[in-house]
Amino acid sequence: MLVQERDIKKLDLRDLKIVTKRAPTDEEMKSLLFAFKVARYCKSNALVFAKDERTVAIGFGQPSRIDAARIAVNKGGENLKGAVVASDGFLPFRDVVDVDVVADAGATAIIQPGGSIRDQEVIGAANEYGIAMIFSGMRVFKH
């Protein structure tokens, strides 16, 4: 049996932590917060791409976050250039950020809960590609 509490906690902007060398712009921040709201309503391993506070592509419901990311990238195509990304759970490996997925798609910023034992590796990948990354401190992963 899976038991899950209802997720009603609101994101507290004071809990946001910029973890990369580059901070998001004001416009990126607005879209990051929007994408994070959308991600909380998607099923497991959600990655939401947004631009100008509009959803551009979503990948979710997959057994792995990398698969969800690839689905979103395939659906979003060229619309992902300059988009931001929200993840419902922490990014456990740099492969989601890496050139094969988010960076190559043209994303410029990521919001994710943080909390992986490989956070430094993921932050390093974001820094390599000039992607701003924020830790929300709040996991909204839903089964």
Backbone as a chain_set.jsonl record, in Angstrom:
{"seq": "MLVQERDIKKLDLRDLKIVTKRAPTDEEMKSLLFAFKVARYCKSNALVFAKDERTVAIGFGQPSRIDAARIAVNKGGENLKGAVVASDGFLPFRDVVDVDVVADAGATAIIQPGGSIRDQEVIGAANEYGIAMIFSGMRVFKH", "coords": {"N": [[0.838, -1.158, 0.0], [0.538, 2.211, -0.797], [0.979, 5.172, 0.881], [0.237, 8.514, 0.973], [0.57, 11.876, 1.835], [-1.559, 14.707, 1.392], [-0.464, 17.355, -0.615], [-0.258, 20.427, 0.393], [1.228, 22.525, 1.133], [2.554, 25.737, 0.596], [4.926, 27.23, -1.6], [7.554, 28.874, -0.152], [9.009, 31.847, -0.762], [11.188, 32.777, 0.615], [12.611, 30.539, 1.195], [13.919, 29.808, -1.072], [16.948, 29.063, -2.734], [19.677, 30.202, -4.389], [21.953, 28.358, -6.154], [23.911, 28.263, -8.046], [26.548, 29.834, -9.989], [25.446, 31.767, -11.622], [22.663, 33.789, -11.224], [19.096, 33.579, -11.635], [17.373, 35.639, -14.021], [14.946, 38.296, -13.551], [12.725, 37.754, -15.179], [13.157, 35.039, -15.792], [12.862, 34.043, -13.204], [10.138, 34.513, -12.659], [8.981, 32.748, -14.518], [10.115, 30.348, -13.627], [8.885, 30.024, -11.112], [6.245, 29.787, -11.938], [6.438, 27.41, -13.509], [7.134, 25.605, -11.503], [4.777, 25.535, -10.019], [3.108, 24.266, -11.867], [4.427, 21.802, -12.083], [3.907, 20.595, -9.632], [1.428, 19.457, -9.93], [1.689, 17.391, -11.643], [2.308, 13.927, -12.4], [4.718, 11.694, -10.965], [8.258, 12.136, -11.407], [8.315, 14.542, -12.868], [9.126, 17.008, -15.277], [8.946, 20.27, -16.123], [8.858, 22.525, -18.693], [8.964, 25.962, -19.197], [8.142, 29.188, -20.53], [8.038, 32.668, -20.522], [6.058, 32.612, -18.568], [4.384, 30.572, -19.416], [3.454, 27.228, -20.134], [5.595, 25.153, -21.94], [6.492, 22.583, -22.534], [6.026, 19.298, -21.179], [7.24, 16.556, -19.355], [6.469, 13.565, -17.783], [5.514, 11.022, -15.341], [7.172, 8.861, -15.818], [9.489, 6.091, -15.304], [12.001, 7.082, -14.792], [13.701, 10.194, -14.291], [15.322, 11.167, -16.326], [14.2, 9.976, -18.603], [11.706, 11.239, -18.602], [12.569, 13.851, -19.023], [13.648, 13.662, -21.608], [11.344, 13.074, -23.09], [9.881, 15.456, -22.755], [11.64, 17.246, -24.033], [11.614, 16.221, -26.645], [8.946, 16.74, -27.3], [8.781, 19.524, -26.995], [10.699, 20.699, -28.671], [12.031, 23.246, -30.756], [10.817, 25.277, -29.348], [11.809, 25.298, -26.82], [14.074, 26.781, -26.538], [15.572, 29.14, -24.54], [13.819, 28.634, -22.497], [12.748, 27.818, -19.117], [13.152, 25.363, -16.487], [11.324, 23.241, -14.329], [11.546, 20.873, -11.749], [9.894, 18.228, -10.128], [11.023, 16.68, -8.173], [14.261, 16.097, -6.623], [17.212, 16.397, -8.695], [18.878, 13.615, -9.417], [21.193, 12.942, -10.785], [23.695, 14.358, -12.96], [22.976, 14.008, -15.585], [20.44, 14.861, -16.436], [20.68, 17.608, -16.543], [22.752, 17.808, -18.251], [24.35, 18.121, -21.524], [22.968, 16.442, -23.273], [20.297, 16.721, -22.711], [18.651, 18.989, -21.031], [20.368, 21.335, -21.216], [21.182, 21.206, -23.901], [18.737, 21.514, -25.108], [18.282, 24.164, -24.769], [17.508, 25.383, -22.421], [17.559, 27.793, -19.765], [17.465, 28.101, -17.019], [16.869, 26.394, -13.896], [14.65, 25.056, -11.495], [14.552, 23.168, -8.608], [14.045, 20.771, -5.94], [16.459, 20.072, -4.589], [18.752, 18.281, -2.431], [19.841, 15.841, -3.086], [22.409, 13.338, -2.875], [24.211, 13.87, -4.766], [24.151, 16.569, -5.344], [26.176, 18.566, -5.665], [27.487, 17.73, -7.973], [25.45, 18.033, -9.874], [24.972, 20.783, -9.671], [27.468, 21.656, -10.541], [27.35, 20.833, -13.242], [25.3, 22.515, -14.148], [26.577, 24.99, -13.802], [28.676, 24.667, -15.656], [27.294, 24.913, -18.067], [26.222, 27.411, -17.886], [23.746, 27.695, -16.768], [21.26, 28.898, -14.64], [20.483, 27.867, -11.324], [18.115, 27.002, -8.901], [17.4, 25.971, -5.62], [14.504, 24.793, -4.217], [13.879, 23.622, -1.861], [11.667, 22.18, -1.4], [9.941, 19.319, -2.057], [7.776, 18.098, -4.514], [6.984, 15.773, -5.562], [4.845, 13.361, -6.876], [2.968, 10.389, -6.712]], "CA": [[0.0, 0.0, 0.0], [1.227, 3.497, -0.835], [0.296, 6.209, 1.631], [0.816, 9.801, 0.636], [-0.173, 13.006, 2.358], [-1.92, 15.737, 0.431], [0.544, 18.408, -0.677], [-0.938, 21.714, 0.415], [2.188, 23.547, 1.532], [2.9, 26.703, -0.451], [6.342, 27.537, -1.738], [7.943, 30.096, 0.541], [10.093, 32.457, -1.533], [12.355, 32.949, 1.494], [13.334, 29.271, 1.241], [14.639, 29.607, -2.329], [18.391, 29.228, -2.583], [20.419, 30.185, -5.657], [23.108, 27.498, -5.877], [24.866, 28.354, -9.151], [27.248, 31.117, -10.134], [24.531, 32.714, -12.261], [21.309, 33.883, -10.666], [18.097, 33.774, -12.69], [16.876, 36.996, -14.246], [13.589, 38.48, -13.026], [11.794, 37.044, -16.069], [13.35, 33.613, -15.551], [12.303, 33.725, -11.885], [8.677, 34.438, -12.8], [8.659, 31.507, -15.225], [10.485, 29.235, -12.744], [7.832, 29.863, -10.109], [5.09, 29.266, -12.666], [6.71, 26.017, -13.866], [7.104, 24.814, -10.277], [3.354, 25.336, -9.704], [2.606, 23.252, -12.795], [5.064, 20.519, -11.75], [3.311, 19.988, -8.436], [0.21, 18.758, -10.299], [2.032, 16.312, -12.567], [2.709, 12.666, -11.764], [6.123, 11.348, -10.75], [9.394, 12.472, -12.27], [7.891, 15.61, -13.771], [9.952, 18.138, -15.688], [8.088, 21.227, -16.82], [9.555, 23.617, -19.371], [8.084, 27.12, -19.336], [8.739, 30.418, -21.046], [7.095, 33.778, -20.421], [4.983, 32.142, -17.687], [3.525, 29.643, -20.162], [4.012, 25.891, -20.268], [6.066, 24.872, -23.293], [6.538, 21.124, -22.662], [6.032, 18.561, -19.916], [7.509, 15.127, -19.34], [6.15, 13.068, -16.44], [4.969, 9.676, -15.243], [8.142, 7.882, -16.289], [10.251, 5.481, -14.211], [13.214, 7.856, -14.514], [13.63, 11.619, -14.608], [15.973, 11.378, -17.627], [13.208, 9.629, -19.625], [10.723, 12.329, -18.613], [13.22, 15.01, -19.646], [13.753, 13.417, -23.054], [9.998, 13.202, -23.662], [9.575, 16.892, -22.813], [12.485, 17.857, -25.063], [11.089, 15.799, -27.947], [7.67, 17.425, -27.541], [8.954, 20.976, -27.039], [11.515, 21.084, -29.822], [12.64, 24.58, -30.808], [10.157, 26.163, -28.382], [12.492, 25.225, -25.529], [15.184, 27.742, -26.486], [15.292, 30.225, -23.613], [12.845, 28.227, -21.487], [13.229, 27.398, -17.801], [12.702, 24.011, -16.155], [11.013, 22.903, -12.941], [11.517, 19.449, -11.459], [9.107, 17.953, -8.923], [11.919, 16.049, -7.211], [15.652, 16.485, -6.87], [17.889, 15.816, -9.847], [19.835, 12.72, -8.781], [22.414, 12.85, -11.579], [23.888, 15.489, -13.854], [22.536, 13.709, -16.95], [19.263, 15.65, -16.801], [21.17, 18.949, -16.86], [23.817, 17.676, -19.231], [24.156, 18.547, -22.907], [22.026, 15.58, -23.976], [18.896, 16.992, -22.413], [18.196, 20.344, -20.736], [21.255, 22.359, -21.778], [21.124, 21.118, -25.357], [17.423, 22.006, -25.521], [18.299, 25.622, -24.715], [16.988, 25.9, -21.153], [18.469, 28.762, -19.154], [17.386, 28.072, -15.561], [16.204, 25.217, -13.329], [14.263, 25.04, -10.09], [14.383, 21.806, -8.13], [14.109, 20.769, -4.482], [17.763, 19.831, -3.982], [18.725, 17.224, -1.43], [20.484, 14.628, -3.572], [23.807, 13.198, -2.454], [25.011, 14.354, -5.893], [23.81, 17.963, -5.633], [27.337, 19.32, -6.148], [27.712, 17.303, -9.356], [24.39, 18.643, -10.677], [25.266, 22.221, -9.666], [28.633, 21.81, -11.421], [26.887, 20.733, -14.63], [24.584, 23.756, -14.448], [27.598, 26.039, -13.953], [29.387, 24.439, -16.928], [26.458, 25.354, -19.179], [25.719, 28.761, -17.641], [22.343, 27.599, -16.382], [20.977, 29.274, -13.255], [19.748, 26.819, -10.619], [17.568, 27.348, -7.592], [16.835, 24.905, -4.804], [13.273, 25.234, -3.56], [13.775, 23.005, -0.546], [10.344, 21.555, -1.283], [9.691, 18.248, -3.018], [6.352, 17.981, -4.82], [6.907, 14.493, -6.272], [3.538, 12.742, -6.604], [2.719, 9.096, -7.362]], "C": [[0.892, 1.233, 0.0], [0.377, 4.509, -0.089], [1.003, 7.514, 1.35], [-0.059, 10.901, 1.2], [-0.491, 13.987, 1.24], [-0.907, 16.872, 0.523], [-0.152, 19.762, -0.746], [-0.006, 22.856, 0.812], [2.498, 24.459, 0.344], [4.408, 26.937, -0.444], [6.629, 28.87, -1.069], [9.162, 30.672, -0.179], [11.349, 32.671, -0.689], [13.193, 31.683, 1.585], [14.141, 29.011, -0.033], [16.117, 29.918, -2.14], [19.049, 29.126, -3.961], [21.722, 29.439, -5.398], [24.17, 27.532, -6.972], [25.521, 29.73, -9.17], [26.327, 32.184, -10.712], [23.167, 32.649, -11.583], [20.324, 34.028, -11.818], [17.722, 35.25, -12.817], [15.477, 37.104, -13.626], [12.564, 37.719, -13.867], [11.922, 35.535, -15.901], [12.71, 33.205, -14.225], [10.78, 33.604, -11.95], [8.271, 33.126, -13.463], [9.027, 30.274, -14.403], [9.387, 28.969, -11.716], [6.546, 29.317, -10.737], [5.274, 27.774, -12.972], [6.653, 25.104, -12.641], [5.658, 24.547, -9.85], [2.764, 24.251, -10.595], [3.149, 21.873, -12.411], [4.394, 19.836, -10.565], [2.036, 19.221, -8.757], [0.443, 17.619, -11.292], [2.424, 15.06, -11.784], [4.22, 12.487, -11.846], [7.118, 11.663, -11.865], [9.059, 13.557, -13.287], [8.996, 16.623, -14.02], [9.068, 19.031, -16.544], [8.96, 22.328, -17.394], [8.55, 24.748, -19.54], [8.872, 28.307, -19.869], [7.665, 31.496, -20.994], [5.841, 33.368, -19.634], [3.922, 31.337, -18.433], [4.219, 28.299, -20.229], [4.382, 25.645, -21.726], [6.104, 23.365, -23.547], [6.572, 20.503, -21.273], [6.382, 17.106, -20.195], [7.232, 14.643, -17.93], [5.688, 11.624, -16.51], [5.892, 8.576, -15.714], [8.897, 7.27, -15.111], [11.546, 6.227, -13.885], [13.035, 9.297, -14.983], [14.27, 11.897, -15.977], [15.004, 11.03, -18.77], [12.153, 10.727, -19.743], [11.3, 13.564, -19.295], [13.288, 14.841, -21.159], [12.395, 13.541, -23.743], [9.633, 14.681, -23.806], [10.362, 17.576, -23.919], [11.989, 17.477, -26.455], [9.796, 16.516, -28.293], [7.864, 18.926, -27.755], [9.743, 21.486, -28.219], [12.145, 22.462, -29.696], [12.021, 25.562, -29.819], [10.881, 26.212, -27.039], [13.671, 26.183, -25.423], [14.79, 28.915, -25.592], [14.269, 29.895, -22.542], [13.534, 27.925, -20.156], [12.609, 26.042, -17.495], [12.422, 23.898, -14.664], [10.961, 21.388, -12.824], [10.764, 19.23, -10.153], [9.931, 17.308, -7.811], [13.344, 16.458, -7.513], [16.204, 15.797, -8.106], [19.011, 14.935, -9.302], [21.169, 12.605, -9.509], [22.501, 14.05, -12.503], [23.321, 15.237, -15.243], [21.287, 14.471, -17.373], [19.679, 17.054, -17.218], [22.069, 18.913, -18.084], [23.383, 18.009, -20.655], [23.132, 17.687, -23.65], [20.576, 15.985, -23.763], [18.632, 18.484, -22.239], [19.064, 21.429, -21.387], [21.17, 22.375, -23.304], [19.793, 21.64, -25.896], [17.342, 23.525, -25.47], [17.733, 26.212, -23.442], [18.031, 26.78, -20.479], [18.472, 28.739, -17.631], [16.577, 26.867, -15.11], [15.832, 25.502, -11.885], [13.988, 23.588, -9.725], [14.536, 21.812, -6.614], [15.52, 20.729, -3.902], [17.636, 18.691, -2.991], [19.305, 15.904, -1.88], [21.905, 14.548, -3.018], [24.746, 13.682, -3.555], [24.684, 15.797, -6.267], [24.988, 18.733, -6.216], [27.66, 18.98, -7.597], [26.702, 17.968, -10.293], [24.603, 20.155, -10.772], [26.447, 22.505, -10.594], [28.244, 21.752, -12.885], [26.152, 22.006, -15.031], [25.573, 24.902, -14.649], [28.36, 25.895, -15.267], [28.615, 25.016, -18.107], [25.875, 26.749, -18.983], [24.243, 28.809, -17.295], [22.205, 28.016, -14.922], [20.195, 28.142, -12.603], [19.351, 27.303, -9.237], [17.108, 26.075, -6.912], [15.613, 25.478, -4.094], [13.171, 24.711, -2.137], [12.455, 22.278, -0.341], [10.131, 20.561, -2.423], [8.183, 18.151, -3.243], [6.095, 16.732, -5.677], [5.619, 13.776, -5.886], [3.394, 11.442, -7.392], [1.276, 9.014, -7.813]], "O": [[1.888, 1.285, 0.721], [-0.804, 4.683, -0.39], [2.224, 7.61, 1.474], [-1.282, 10.868, 1.063], [0.242, 14.074, 0.254], [-0.54, 17.296, 1.619], [-0.583, 20.193, -1.816], [-0.411, 24.019, 0.824], [2.681, 23.989, -0.779], [5.064, 26.848, 0.593], [6.007, 29.881, -1.396], [10.224, 30.052, -0.201], [12.454, 32.738, -1.228], [14.351, 31.733, 2.0], [14.958, 28.091, -0.069], [16.49, 30.89, -1.483], [18.982, 28.085, -4.614], [22.506, 29.829, -4.533], [25.217, 26.898, -6.838], [25.105, 30.653, -8.469], [26.411, 33.355, -10.344], [22.601, 31.571, -11.4], [20.684, 34.55, -12.873], [17.753, 36.001, -11.843], [14.899, 36.094, -13.224], [11.642, 37.109, -13.325], [10.916, 34.826, -15.869], [12.088, 32.146, -14.132], [10.203, 32.691, -11.359], [7.328, 32.468, -13.022], [8.332, 29.26, -14.469], [9.01, 27.821, -11.484], [5.852, 28.493, -10.142], [4.375, 26.971, -12.723], [6.183, 23.97, -12.727], [5.345, 23.456, -9.373], [2.0, 23.408, -10.123], [2.408, 20.89, -12.416], [4.33, 18.608, -10.517], [1.593, 18.409, -7.945], [-0.504, 16.963, -11.725], [2.829, 15.15, -10.625], [4.89, 13.068, -12.699], [6.859, 11.486, -13.055], [9.482, 13.484, -14.441], [9.704, 17.038, -13.102], [8.516, 18.601, -17.556], [9.709, 22.983, -16.67], [7.42, 24.524, -19.974], [10.085, 28.415, -19.686], [6.52, 31.261, -21.379], [4.72, 33.731, -19.99], [2.731, 31.408, -18.128], [5.44, 28.235, -20.366], [3.586, 25.895, -22.631], [5.786, 22.915, -24.648], [7.078, 21.096, -20.321], [5.885, 16.504, -21.147], [7.71, 15.247, -16.969], [5.494, 11.071, -17.592], [5.439, 7.464, -15.985], [8.942, 7.863, -14.033], [12.124, 6.025, -12.817], [12.314, 9.573, -15.942], [13.804, 12.772, -16.706], [14.988, 11.715, -19.793], [11.754, 11.099, -20.847], [10.608, 14.244, -20.052], [13.014, 15.782, -21.903], [12.308, 14.058, -24.856], [9.138, 15.106, -24.849], [9.816, 18.392, -24.661], [11.948, 18.323, -27.349], [9.571, 16.865, -29.452], [7.195, 19.53, -28.593], [9.488, 22.583, -28.716], [12.72, 22.803, -28.663], [12.639, 26.573, -29.487], [10.594, 27.077, -26.211], [14.212, 26.379, -24.335], [13.8, 29.598, -25.851], [13.884, 30.765, -21.761], [14.757, 27.797, -20.092], [11.661, 25.619, -18.157], [13.187, 24.398, -13.839], [10.404, 20.704, -13.683], [10.97, 19.96, -9.184], [9.566, 17.388, -6.638], [13.612, 17.091, -8.534], [15.718, 14.741, -8.511], [19.997, 15.453, -8.777], [22.169, 12.212, -8.909], [21.49, 14.688, -12.795], [23.195, 16.183, -16.021], [21.094, 14.707, -18.566], [19.098, 17.628, -18.14], [22.133, 19.871, -18.853], [22.195, 18.158, -20.94], [22.49, 18.176, -24.579], [19.712, 15.623, -24.562], [18.408, 19.179, -23.231], [18.542, 22.337, -22.034], [21.096, 23.44, -23.916], [19.732, 22.15, -27.015], [16.436, 24.117, -26.058], [17.496, 27.418, -23.376], [19.233, 26.545, -20.604], [19.378, 29.292, -17.008], [15.713, 26.376, -15.836], [16.601, 26.113, -11.142], [13.284, 22.874, -10.439], [15.096, 22.755, -6.055], [15.76, 21.293, -2.834], [16.537, 18.193, -2.742], [19.267, 14.931, -1.127], [22.524, 15.571, -2.727], [25.937, 13.884, -3.314], [24.921, 16.203, -7.405], [24.812, 19.484, -7.175], [28.064, 19.854, -8.364], [27.064, 18.415, -11.382], [24.43, 20.739, -11.842], [26.43, 23.481, -11.344], [28.749, 22.534, -13.692], [26.357, 22.521, -16.13], [25.416, 25.699, -15.574], [28.657, 26.894, -15.923], [29.212, 25.547, -19.043], [25.113, 27.222, -19.826], [23.574, 29.821, -17.499], [22.95, 27.54, -14.065], [19.343, 27.524, -13.241], [20.133, 27.92, -8.513], [16.501, 25.207, -7.538], [15.691, 26.524, -3.45], [12.465, 25.283, -1.306], [12.158, 21.815, 0.76], [10.142, 20.927, -3.598], [7.406, 18.124, -2.289], [5.112, 16.659, -6.415], [5.333, 13.604, -4.701], [3.665, 11.401, -8.592], [0.864, 8.003, -8.383]]}, "num_chains": 1, "name": "protein.A"}
